[in-house]
């Protein structure tokens, strides 16, 4: 039985409404004494001004003082929730996250919800057993306006990997990341030295002996790779090269091969809305501050609660404000993003205007000279680059005038992607995963490729890029424009398009444009 004397006065939490998970089955009540952890996100002391790429990255201490959580708010959250039998595990003013733990019954009383255990359809296929809720949450009246999100009560898988593989017989060709660095003219005399690249992972792991063998074979030395666990997750290779290990190894190997001088820090978190948000926030506020952050996980933006989408975007705002350029895969399921409602959808976090969204191409080359580059689209069963128009985020100033289309669902929204590179698994990346040499594609590979390029550009200029889009869009003429192909509803065309954005990189030319324009861009 619950103690009704501790039932608080509750008020609805805006943006917390959540539909039932797809394909819910085998539902059962959770025992009232089952332990549950959650992340409570607290409001900023002061809002962050809209980011346009002109501001110099802030000192972390100054940023936290101005835009983190106040001690008064953290104390109020702590005392209020502890009075409701929740234990506060941590309270961080920088990320504004309060990690709490309590029984199912206590969590239900504090946040006005019922939790059950169910089996449902997972975003990347298959099924998952998890805690589940539907409808909205509430918070104690004393925390109205102070708490802006409560994440992790429902721990359904939030995101899917964005990589693809095909049988060897279906491959047209393949490339090592080093060969792609040459084809895309990555700036000579740079290797990412002095920079840190953060990689976000929501499952799987890497095997150091595989990395040593892979990098040795490429002749790039031994890049530094470190694992950081978030919310209890760890580097745990599953031994399945077609599972999450494939994502992790692809990300690490692409960054390490293209920016071997950079320090690579891999953040492992649970595949939940809380885990995703906590990992990005932890990486954003790490010391040293990363130069770039690569994210190869995502999900259609309408498959997120508004509070989780806002919390993750806010964590990215922190990163960008501190000088981090965040790259994210635009998705591997064409203009529908794998949704079956007949509409067009974009993937999040790529659809955030604070993220450099990375689309995919099919690349043909003679040696390391590009002979043809088109939109990646292998059909419904083979995958295609994501891209389109956001329903959640408005058109940013730096995309005005580039021709972002309106759709039936959206008019004047943020266009996805911004940039592109090879993603077709038929012309994919040669990697080593769980002892197996294989070829992988997908926009998952494009996010770390661009993160490595950013690290090399920043190494050369000595100035973090942070929000890179304004300077990149002003340097549109330096890109390799992709003008052939479609991802379903959208077709490639001269200039920006909703398949490959501005196009694929000419790294040396882009460095020249960034170096010339960084003064006016404040970077």
N, C-alpha and C positions, 0 to 999 in steps of 0.2 A: 504494500500500500504506500501511496505517496503522502507526504506531509502537506496538506492543503494550506496550513498556516504560512508556508513559505512561498505560496503562489504569488508572484509579483503582479503589479499592474503593468500590462504590456501595451505597446503601440506598434503598429505595422512597420516593417523595415522595407523601405522603397527599393524596388529592383530585385527583391529576393524571390519572386514568384518562379516556381520551377514546375514544368510539366512532368508527368510520369516518364520514366526512362523507356526507351523504345523496346517493345517486346517483353515487357515485365511478366514474369511468371514465377511460380514457386515462392510466393510471398509468405512471410511468417513474421510474427512480432518478435522484436528483440527483447531478451530478458531485461527487466528494468535496471538491473545492476551491471549490465555490460559496460565496459569502459569505452568512452568516445573522446577523441581529441578534435579540436577545431581551431581555426584561426579567426580572430576578431580583428577587423581593420578599423582603425580610429581615424577621425578627420585630421586634416592638416592644420597646423597653427595658422598658416596663411596660404591662400591658393598660389599656385605657380602661374605666372603670366603665360599667355599663349606663346608657344615656341615657334619661331620662324627661322631658326638657323643663324641669327645675327648675334646672339648672346655668347659671351665667353663662358666656358664651363665654370661652374661655381666650385669653390672650395667645399669639401664635403662637410666640414664642421659648420660653416656658414649656412650651407643648404639645410642641414638638419635643424639648426637653430631657427631658421626662417620658415621651413616647410615641413618639418617632421611633426611628430605628435608632442603636445605639451605634457609636462609631468603632471599637471593638474588633471588632464583628461585621462592619462594612464592610471593615475591613482583612483579616479572615480570609477573607471572600468574595473580595476582590481577589487576595490572594496565592494562594489555592487555585485559582481559575479561571485566573489568568495562568500558573500552572505547568502547566496543561493546554492551553496555546496559545490561550486566549481573551483578547481585548483588552478591558479595561474602559474604556468610553467615558465613563461618568459614574457617580457614586455619591452619592446625595442622602440625608442623614439625615432630612430632613423627610418626604419621600414614602416613604422606605425602599426606593427603587428603585435597582437597579444595572443599568445598560444595558451589555450585552456584545455583542461581535461575534467571529465566528470562522468557520472553514470548516464545511461540512456534516459532515465527518469529525470535527473537533474537538468540535463541538456534540454529535454522537452519542456520542462517548466520555464527555464530561463529564456527560451527562444520560441515558445509557442508552436511546437511541431510534434508530430509523432514519427518515430523512426521504425523501420522494419528492415528485414533482410530479404533481398530478392535476387533472382537471376534475370539479367536483361541482355540485350544485344549490345556488344561492344562497338565503339566507333570504327575500329579497323577490321571488323569481322570477328566471328566467333561470339562467345558469351562471357559474361563476368558475373560473379556473385559479389554483392556489395550492400552497404547500408543505403536506404532509400527514403526519400521524402518527396512530397508534391505539395503544390500550393505555396503560400508565402510564409516568411518568418516574421517574428516580432522580437522586440528587445524591451528590456525593462524601461519604464517611462523615464527614469533618471538618466538613461543613456540615449534618449531620443535626440538625434542630430549629432551625437558624439560618435556613435558607432555607424559606419557606412557600409559594412559588409560583415557577414558571418559565413565562413567557408568551411567545407569539409565535413559537415554533418552528414550529408549525402556524399558518399565517396565513390560514386560511379566513375568509370574511366572517362576523363574529360577530353582527351586528345588522341590522335592517331599519328603514327609515323608517316612521313611523306617520302618514302623510298619505294622503288620498284625494281624487280629483277625479271629477266626473261630467260628461257632455255638457251643454252649455248648456240643451238642451231638457228635461233632467231636473231642473233646479234650480227649487225652489219660490220661493226668495228668497235674498238674500245680504246681508251686512253688512260695513261697514268695521270695523276694530278700534275706532275712535273711537266708532262707534254702539254697539258691544257694551259699551264702558266705561260709557256712559250707561245702557244697559239693565241692566247689572249693578251700577249705582250705585257705581262706583269713587269713592273719597273725593274730594270737591271740594278745591280749593286744594292738591292734591298732583300731582306729575308725575315723581316718582322722583329729583329733584335730590339730589346728594350721594351717590347709591347707585351700585353697580356690579352689573350683571347679566351673568353668564357663560353662554354658550351652547355646548354640546358638539355638534360636527358630525363625522361620519365619512365625509365625501365632499362633492363639489360645491363651490360657492362663491357669493359674491355679487358683483354689479356695482354699484359705487358710484353710477354715473349713474342706475341704476334706483332705488336707495334715495333719491337726491336728488329724483328726479321723484315718487316715491311719497309721501314725507313732505311735500313741497311741496304736492302735491294735497290732502293731508289737513289742511294748515295747522298742522302741529305743529313747524315749524322743521326743524332739521337735527341729529337725534340723533347722538352720537358713536359710531362703530362702528370697532373695531380688530380685526384678525386676528392670531392667535398660532398658529404652527405647532408641532406636537408629533410627534416621531419621524419627521421628514422630510416630513410633510404640509404643504400650504399651501392658501390660498384660491385654488382653481382652478375657476372656473365652467366647466361642461361644455357650456353652450349648449342644454341640454335641459330645458325647464320641467317635464317629467313625470318627470325624474330627481332626483338628489340636490340639484340647484339649487333645486327646488321646496321641499324641506325647509328648506334654509338660508334662503332668502328669506322663507318663511313665518315662521320663528322670529324672524328679525331684525325683520321688518316688524311683527309683532304686539307684540313688546317695545317697539320704537321708537315705535309709534303710541300705546301705552298708558302708557309711562313715558318720554316723550321727553327728560326731564331727566337720565335715568340714563346712565352710561357703559356701553356694550355691548361686551363682549369675546368674540369668537368663537374658540373653540379647535378647530382642525382637526387631526384625527388619522387614521391608517389605520383602516379598518374591520376590526380584528382584536381579539382579546381583550386583547393588550398595548396596542394603540392606545387602546382605550376606557378601560382602567384608567389609563394614563398621562395621558390628557387630563383625566379627572376629578381625579386627584391633583394635576396641575399647576395646574388652576383653583382647587382648594381651598386651595392654599398660595400663591396669587398675592398680590401687594401692589398696591393695597389688597385686603383680603379682600372677595370679592363678598358682596352682600346676599342674592342668590339665584342659583341655577344651574339652567338649564333643559336637560332631556334629552328629545329626541323620538325617540330610537333605542332599540330593545330587541329582545328575542327571548324565546321561552318559557323559563322559568327552568330547565327540565330539558334545554335545549339548550346549557347552559353546563357546563364542568367545575366541580367543587366548588371547586377552587383559584382559578379565575378569578372565580367568583361571590363567594367570600370576599374576594378582593383588591379587587374593585370596591366591595363593601359597606364594607370597611375604609377605602377612599378617601373614601367618603361619610361615614363616621364622623368622619374628620378634618375634613371640611367642616362638618358639623353642630357639632362641638365648638368650631370657630372662629367659629360664629355664622351660617353659611350655611344657608339653606333650599333644599333640592334638590327640584325638581319634575320629574316624569317621566311620560310618556305611558303609559297603561294598556294600549294596544294597540287595534287596529282590526279584530280578527277574532273578536269575540264571546267566549263563555265557553270555547271550545276553544283560543283563541289561535292558530288556524290549524293545529293539530296534527290528524292523521288517525287517531289511535288510538282514537277514541271516548270519550276521557276529557276532563275539564275541566282547563284549564291557565291559569296567570297569567303575565304578562310580567315580565321582569326587565330593568332595575333597579327598575321600579315596585313589585315585590313586596318590596323591602327595607323593613323597618320604619323605616329612617332616611330614606326618601324620601317626599315628599308625592305619592301616586299620583293621577293625573288621568284621570278617565273622561269619557265624552262624552254629549251630549244632542242632541235635535232641538229647535230654537227657532223659535217663531212669535211675531212682534211686530207691533204697530201703531205705526209710527214707532219710537220707542225704548222703548215700553212692552210688556213681555212679556205675551202673551196665552195662550201654551201652551208648556210645556216637558216633553218626554217622553224616555225612553231612546232613544239613537240605535241603530237596528237597521234597516238597509236590506236584510237578507237575506244569504244566503251570498255572492252576487256583489257586493253593494253595501257590505258592511262593517257592523260593529257594535262598540260599545264593549267593550273587554276588562273583565274583572272576575271575581272568584272567590276562592278560598282557596289560600294558598301551601302547597306541600309542603316548602319549604326553610326557611321562617322561622316560628317559633312565634307565637302570638297575643300582641301587645304589651299592656302593662297598660292603655294608653289606649283599647284596643278592647274590653276586657272589659265585658260587659253591653250591647253594642250589637246583638247578634244575629248575629254572624258565623257562618255555617252550617258544618257539617261536610259533607264529601263522601266519595265512595267512596275517593278517594285521600288525603284529609286530614281530620283532626279537630282542631279547635283551632288552625289555622294563622292567619297574618296575613291579614286580609281586604283585598281590593283592589276598587275604589279608595278613596281618602279623600274626594275632592272631584270636582267635574265642572264643565263648561261646554259650550257648543255645539261639536259636532264633526261633525255630519251635513253632508256636502258639498252636500246638497240645500238646506241652509240655512246655507251656509258663509261663509268669510272672503274678502273681495275683496283680492287681492294683485297685485303686479307681479313677474313672473319672466322673466328673460332677454328683456325688452322686451315681454312678453305680459301683458295684463291678463286675469286669470282668477279663478276661485273655487276654493278648496281647503278641505277639511275634514279630519277625522281627529283623534284625540286628540293628535297632534303640535301642533295649534294650542292645545290646552288647557294644556299645560305652560308655554309662554311667556306665556299670558294670566295664569296664576296667579303666575308669576315676577314679572310686571309689577305685579300687585296687591300681592304681598309687598313689593316695593320701595317702593310708595307708602305702605303701612301703616308700614313701618320709617322712612321719611322723616318721617311724622307723629309717631310715638312716640319716635323717636330711640334705639330699642333693637332690636338684631338679634333675629330670632325663632329662628334655628337650627332645632332640631327643633320644627316648628310644630304637629304633630298634637295634643299634649295641650291646648294652649289652644284650638285649633280645635274639637276634640270637646267641650270644656267650653262652647263657644259654639254648639252645634249648632242652637239655636233661631233663630239669626240667618240660617241658610241658607235658600235657596229649595228646599224639599223636592220632589224629583221622585218621583212615586208611580205613574206609568203607564209600561208597557212592560217589555221583557225583553231580555237579551243572549244568549238561548239557554237555558241551564240555570237562570238566576237572574232573578227578577222584581223590579221596583221595588216598594217598600212604604214606608209612613210611617217616618221615621227613616233610619238608615244601611241601605244595601243594597249588594249586590255588583254593581251596575250603575253607579250614580252616587254612591256613598258617602254623604256627608252632604247632597249636593245642590250646586246652583250658588250663586255668591256674591251676597250683598247687601253690596257693599264697604263702604259707610258704616256699616252696622250691625255688620259684622265688625270694622271699626276700633274702634268704640266698645267692643265686647266685649274685644278684644285690649288696648286701653288700660286698661280696668278690671281685667282679669285678669292683666296682665303682671307685676304686682308679685308675686302669688302664684306665677306661673310662672317667676319668676326672670329674666324678659326685660324 
